[in-house]
Amino acid sequence: MKNKNWDKWEITRAKGMWNYILTYGSLRFGLTSGLLFGICFPLSMMLCGSEFHLLRSAFLLTLSLILFPIGGIVWGYCMWIFVEKAYWENKASELALESDRIRNE
């Protein structure tokens, strides 16, 4: 990532891991995915010729709005670990370049 993105990540990481997991994982990823699945799946079933059942569709939407945010917590945690690893690798390479530059002066 570019320095601008790492600056953004430093602001995000300053808010903490759980803030990131809940905001980006559960709310943004989980609720969005759950809503899309809960709406698109019954619509696709109707397009395939199945009968529309309001109660079944409402149950599916409710269930997806519960389960997808839970999955979003796992997704948010995995993304936090992935980005943190990349962040620290970038910091280490910046420090190595800086020490090489100082040594070569």
N, C-alpha and C positions, 0 to 999 in steps of 0.2 A: 504494500500500500504506500501511497505517497504520504509525505509528512502532514499534509492537511487532514488526511483520513486518520492518521495516528493522533493528531491533536484532538480530533473529534472523539476518538476512542478514549483518550485520557479523560475527557469530560464525562463520558458515559461510565467509565470504570470508577471514577471518583464517586459516583452515586451508589455504587455497590453492585455485587453480583445478584442479589435477590431482586433489586429494582430492575435490573436488566432482564432477568428471567421472567418476572411477572409482566413487565411492559412489552418486551419484544417476543418472548416465548408464548406466554399464556394469552395475553390480550391481543396482540397484533397477529401472531401466527395462528394460535389456537382458535380464537373466536372467528377470525376471518375464514379459516379452513372449515370450521364447524358449520358456519352459516352457509358457505358455498356448497358444502356437501349436503347439508340438510335441505337445501332448496333444489339443487341440481339433480340429485339422485332421484327423487320422486318425479321430477319433470322428465328425466331420461327414461324412466320406467313407463311413463305415460306415452312417450314417443315410440316406445317399443311395443305398444299395444296392451299393456297392463291397465287394469282399472285403477282409477284414482280413489284412494281411501283417505279421507281427511284425518281420521283418528290415527291411522298408521303413519301418515306423513308428519303429523304433529308430534307423535312419539319419537319418530326418527330425528326430527329437528331438535327436540328437547335433549335426546340422548347425545346427539352430535355436539350440541352446545355445552354439554358437560364433559364428554370424553376428549374432544379435540383440545380444549384448553389444558387438560391434564397432560396430554401428549405434548402440548406446547411447552410445558414446564421441562420435560425431558429434552425437547429440541433446544430450548433456551439455554439449558445447562451445557449441552454439547457445544453449542455455538460459542458460549462464553469461554469454555476450555480451549476450543480451536483458535479463537481470536486472541486470547491471552497468550497462547503459545507462540503465535505469529508475532505478537507485539513484543514479547521478550526476546525472540530471535532477532527481530529488527533492532531492538535496543542494543543487544550484544554486538551485532555487526556494526552499528554506528560507533560504539565504544572502541571496537577493534580498529576501525578506519581512523578514528580520532587519535588513538594511541600510535598507530603507524605514521600518521601525519606529523605528530609531535616528535616521534623518534627520528624521522627523516629530516627534520629542520636543522 
